[in-house]
Protein backbone atom coordinates (compact mmCIF):
# COMPACT_ATOMS: atom_id res chain seq x y z
CA UNK A 1 0.00 0.00 0.00
CA UNK A 2 1.55 3.26 -1.16
CA UNK A 3 1.84 6.19 1.19
CA UNK A 4 0.01 9.38 0.18
CA UNK A 5 2.23 12.07 -1.27
CA UNK A 6 2.64 15.18 0.81
CA UNK A 7 0.65 18.12 -0.46
CA UNK A 8 2.59 20.83 -2.15
CA UNK A 9 2.30 24.31 -0.85
CA UNK A 10 0.16 26.26 -3.27
CA UNK A 11 1.17 29.63 -1.86
CA UNK A 12 4.77 30.70 -1.39
CA UNK A 13 5.70 32.92 1.44
CA UNK A 14 6.13 36.38 0.03
CA UNK A 15 9.10 38.42 1.17
CA UNK A 16 8.15 41.67 -0.57
CA UNK A 17 5.18 43.91 -1.28
CA UNK A 18 4.80 45.72 -4.60
CA UNK A 19 2.20 48.40 -5.22
CA UNK A 20 1.65 51.48 -7.38
CA UNK A 21 0.60 55.04 -6.76
CA UNK A 22 -1.76 56.85 -9.14
CA UNK A 23 -2.57 60.44 -10.05
CA UNK A 24 -5.97 61.84 -9.14
CA UNK A 25 -7.24 60.93 -12.58
CA UNK A 26 -7.80 57.40 -11.29
CA UNK A 27 -10.81 58.63 -9.31
CA UNK A 28 -12.70 59.39 -12.52
CA UNK A 29 -13.33 55.68 -13.11
CA UNK A 30 -17.05 55.87 -12.06
CA UNK A 31 -17.75 58.30 -14.91
CA UNK A 32 -16.04 55.97 -17.38
CA UNK A 33 -17.93 52.89 -16.17
CA UNK A 34 -21.22 54.77 -16.02
CA UNK A 35 -21.01 55.68 -19.70
CA UNK A 36 -20.87 52.03 -20.78
CA UNK A 37 -23.52 50.99 -18.26
CA UNK A 38 -26.00 53.74 -19.13
CA UNK A 39 -25.50 53.05 -22.84
CA UNK A 40 -26.87 49.54 -22.34
CA UNK A 41 -29.70 50.73 -20.08
CA UNK A 42 -30.78 53.35 -22.59
CA UNK A 43 -30.44 51.08 -25.60
CA UNK A 44 -32.71 48.44 -24.08
CA UNK A 45 -34.98 51.15 -22.63
CA UNK A 46 -34.80 49.77 -19.10
CA UNK A 47 -34.58 53.26 -17.57
CA UNK A 48 -36.04 56.54 -18.81
CA UNK A 49 -33.72 59.13 -20.40
CA UNK A 50 -34.47 61.72 -17.71
CA UNK A 51 -33.43 59.40 -14.87
CA UNK A 52 -30.31 58.41 -16.79
CA UNK A 53 -29.43 62.09 -17.17
CA UNK A 54 -29.68 62.65 -13.42
CA UNK A 55 -27.58 59.54 -12.70
CA UNK A 56 -24.85 60.66 -15.09
CA UNK A 57 -24.90 64.23 -13.73
CA UNK A 58 -24.62 63.11 -10.09
CA UNK A 59 -21.76 60.76 -11.00
CA UNK A 60 -19.92 63.57 -12.78
CA UNK A 61 -20.38 65.91 -9.78
CA UNK A 62 -19.01 63.29 -7.36
CA UNK A 63 -15.99 62.71 -9.60
CA UNK A 64 -15.28 66.44 -9.93
CA UNK A 65 -15.55 66.94 -6.16
CA UNK A 66 -13.17 64.01 -5.57
CA UNK A 67 -10.60 65.31 -8.03
CA UNK A 68 -10.94 68.97 -7.12
CA UNK A 69 -11.22 68.95 -3.31
CA UNK A 70 -9.62 67.24 -0.33
CA UNK A 71 -12.44 66.70 2.15
CA UNK A 72 -11.16 65.05 5.30
CA UNK A 73 -13.28 63.68 8.10
CA UNK A 74 -14.04 67.03 9.73
CA UNK A 75 -14.98 68.74 6.49
CA UNK A 76 -17.16 65.80 5.43
CA UNK A 77 -19.05 65.78 8.73
CA UNK A 78 -19.48 69.56 8.51
CA UNK A 79 -20.93 69.40 5.01
CA UNK A 80 -23.24 66.51 5.90
CA UNK A 81 -24.58 68.41 8.93
CA UNK A 82 -24.96 71.52 6.79
CA UNK A 83 -26.91 69.67 4.08
CA UNK A 84 -29.23 67.92 6.53
CA UNK A 85 -29.75 71.21 8.37
CA UNK A 86 -30.60 72.96 5.12
CA UNK A 87 -33.12 70.24 4.21
CA UNK A 88 -34.76 70.55 7.63
CA UNK A 89 -34.89 74.34 7.28
CA UNK A 90 -36.48 74.04 3.84
CA UNK A 91 -39.24 71.76 5.12
CA UNK A 92 -39.84 73.99 8.15
CA UNK A 93 -40.10 77.16 6.07
CA UNK A 94 -42.49 75.45 3.66
CA UNK A 95 -44.84 74.12 6.37
CA UNK A 96 -44.73 76.97 8.87
CA UNK A 97 -43.86 80.10 6.94
CA UNK A 98 -45.23 79.04 3.55
CA UNK A 99 -41.94 79.97 1.93
CA UNK A 100 -41.76 78.19 -1.41
CA UNK A 101 -38.57 79.65 -2.86
CA UNK A 102 -36.67 76.39 -2.36
CA UNK A 103 -39.50 74.40 -3.90
CA UNK A 104 -39.39 76.77 -6.86
CA UNK A 105 -35.67 76.05 -7.28
CA UNK A 106 -36.38 72.30 -7.25
CA UNK A 107 -39.18 72.67 -9.80
CA UNK A 108 -36.88 74.79 -11.96
CA UNK A 109 -34.39 71.94 -12.30
CA UNK A 110 -37.18 69.37 -12.66
CA UNK A 111 -38.83 71.36 -15.42
CA UNK A 112 -35.61 71.43 -17.40
CA UNK A 113 -36.43 67.85 -18.36
CA UNK A 114 -32.81 66.75 -18.97
CA UNK A 115 -32.32 63.97 -21.49
CA UNK A 116 -29.40 61.59 -21.50
CA UNK A 117 -27.46 61.12 -24.72
CA UNK A 118 -26.08 57.60 -24.76
CA UNK A 119 -23.77 58.41 -27.68
CA UNK A 120 -22.24 61.35 -25.80
CA UNK A 121 -21.79 59.26 -22.65
CA UNK A 122 -20.23 56.44 -24.65
CA UNK A 123 -17.86 58.82 -26.41
CA UNK A 124 -16.69 60.28 -23.09
CA UNK A 125 -16.19 56.78 -21.65
CA UNK A 126 -14.12 55.64 -24.64
CA UNK A 127 -11.84 58.66 -24.32
CA UNK A 128 -11.49 58.07 -20.57
CA UNK A 129 -10.70 54.40 -21.20
CA UNK A 130 -7.87 55.37 -23.53
CA UNK A 131 -6.49 57.85 -21.00
CA UNK A 132 -6.75 55.18 -18.30
CA UNK A 133 -4.57 52.92 -20.42
CA UNK A 134 -1.95 55.66 -20.75
CA UNK A 135 -2.10 56.31 -17.00
CA UNK A 136 -1.74 52.60 -16.23
CA UNK A 137 1.39 52.36 -18.38
CA UNK A 138 2.84 55.51 -16.85
CA UNK A 139 2.38 54.28 -13.30
CA UNK A 140 4.12 50.99 -14.16
CA UNK A 141 7.13 52.96 -15.37
CA UNK A 142 7.34 55.71 -12.75
CA UNK A 143 5.23 54.92 -9.69
CA UNK A 144 6.23 51.45 -8.58
CA UNK A 145 7.04 50.86 -4.91
CA UNK A 146 8.67 47.75 -3.53
CA UNK A 147 8.95 47.07 0.21
CA UNK A 148 11.10 44.27 1.55
CA UNK A 149 12.59 43.35 4.93
CA UNK A 150 15.51 45.69 4.37
CA UNK A 151 14.37 48.75 2.42
CA UNK A 152 11.66 50.80 0.72
CA UNK A 153 12.35 51.25 -2.99
CA UNK A 154 10.75 53.60 -5.51
CA UNK A 155 11.34 52.79 -9.17
CA UNK A 156 11.23 55.47 -11.87
CA UNK A 157 11.99 54.92 -15.55
CA UNK A 158 15.09 56.77 -16.69
CA UNK A 159 15.83 58.15 -13.23
CA UNK A 160 17.79 57.07 -10.20
CA UNK A 161 15.71 54.83 -8.00
CA UNK A 162 14.79 56.23 -4.59
CA UNK A 163 15.70 53.81 -1.82
CA UNK A 164 15.08 54.17 1.89
CA UNK A 165 16.85 51.72 4.21
CA UNK A 166 14.41 50.05 6.53
CA UNK A 167 16.11 50.37 9.90
CA UNK A 168 13.53 51.02 12.59
CA UNK A 169 10.59 52.53 10.75
CA UNK A 170 6.94 53.07 11.51
CA UNK A 171 4.39 52.86 8.73
CA UNK A 172 1.02 54.52 9.15
CA UNK A 173 -1.98 55.02 6.92
CA UNK A 174 -3.69 58.36 6.41
CA UNK A 175 -6.98 59.04 4.64
CA UNK A 176 -7.01 62.78 3.90
CA UNK A 177 -9.96 62.66 1.51
CA UNK A 178 -13.31 61.00 2.19
CA UNK A 179 -14.32 60.59 -1.45
CA UNK A 180 -10.99 59.03 -2.40
CA UNK A 181 -11.58 56.50 0.35
CA UNK A 182 -15.13 55.96 -0.90
CA UNK A 183 -14.26 55.46 -4.57
CA UNK A 184 -10.97 53.52 -4.38
CA UNK A 185 -10.27 52.84 -0.70
CA UNK A 186 -7.32 55.12 -1.37
CA UNK A 187 -5.15 57.08 1.03
CA UNK A 188 -1.58 57.96 1.91
CA UNK A 189 1.08 55.62 3.22
CA UNK A 190 3.28 57.57 5.63
CA UNK A 191 6.71 56.33 6.73
CA UNK A 192 8.09 57.69 10.02
CA UNK A 193 11.34 57.16 11.84
CA UNK A 194 11.57 55.07 14.99
CA UNK A 195 10.48 58.00 17.16
CA UNK A 196 7.25 58.33 15.22
CA UNK A 197 7.69 62.11 14.94
CA UNK A 198 9.72 62.70 11.80
CA UNK A 199 8.00 61.97 8.49
CA UNK A 200 10.42 60.37 6.05
CA UNK A 201 8.15 59.62 3.10
CA UNK A 202 4.52 60.22 2.19
CA UNK A 203 3.28 57.94 -0.57
CA UNK A 204 0.05 59.48 -1.86
CA UNK A 205 -2.98 58.02 -3.63
CA UNK A 206 -2.50 54.32 -2.93
CA UNK A 207 -5.66 52.41 -3.97
CA UNK A 208 -6.89 49.57 -1.75
CA UNK A 209 -4.71 50.93 1.03
CA UNK A 210 -6.12 48.75 3.87
CA UNK A 211 -5.08 45.58 2.02
CA UNK A 212 -1.69 47.03 1.06
CA UNK A 213 -1.05 48.02 4.68
CA UNK A 214 -2.00 44.51 5.85
CA UNK A 215 0.54 42.97 3.48
CA UNK A 216 3.21 45.45 4.59
CA UNK A 217 2.58 44.60 8.24
CA UNK A 218 3.16 40.94 7.44
CA UNK A 219 6.53 41.76 5.90
CA UNK A 220 7.71 44.14 8.61
CA UNK A 221 6.58 41.97 11.50
CA UNK A 222 8.39 38.90 10.19
CA UNK A 223 11.82 40.43 10.90
CA UNK A 224 12.63 41.85 14.31
CA UNK A 225 14.39 45.18 14.66
CA UNK A 226 17.23 45.23 17.17
CA UNK A 227 17.50 47.79 19.94
CA UNK A 228 20.72 49.08 18.39
CA UNK A 229 18.96 50.05 15.18
CA UNK A 230 16.33 51.94 17.12
CA UNK A 231 19.00 53.83 19.08
CA UNK A 232 20.87 54.68 15.87
CA UNK A 233 17.79 56.25 14.32
CA UNK A 234 16.99 58.14 17.52
CA UNK A 235 20.50 59.63 17.45
CA UNK A 236 20.15 60.61 13.80
CA UNK A 237 16.98 62.53 14.62
CA UNK A 238 17.62 66.25 15.04
CA UNK A 239 15.14 68.48 16.90
CA UNK A 240 15.84 71.26 14.37
CA UNK A 241 14.37 69.18 11.56
CA UNK A 242 10.92 70.08 10.38
CA UNK A 243 8.50 67.81 12.16
CA UNK A 244 5.08 67.08 10.83
CA UNK A 245 2.95 66.10 13.79
CA UNK A 246 -0.27 66.63 11.93
CA UNK A 247 -2.01 63.40 10.99
CA UNK A 248 -4.95 63.77 8.67
CA UNK A 249 -6.06 60.21 9.24
CA UNK A 250 -9.75 59.54 9.08
PyMOL commands that set and color helices and strands:
alter all, ss='L'
color gray80, all
select helices_A, chain A and resi 24-43+49-68+73-96+101-111+118-142+178-184+209-221+227-236
alter helices_A, ss='H'
color red, helices_A
select strands_A, chain A and resi 16-20+144-148+151-155+162-165+170-174+187-192+199-206
alter strands_A, ss='S'
color yellow, strands_A
deselect
rebuild
show_as cartoon
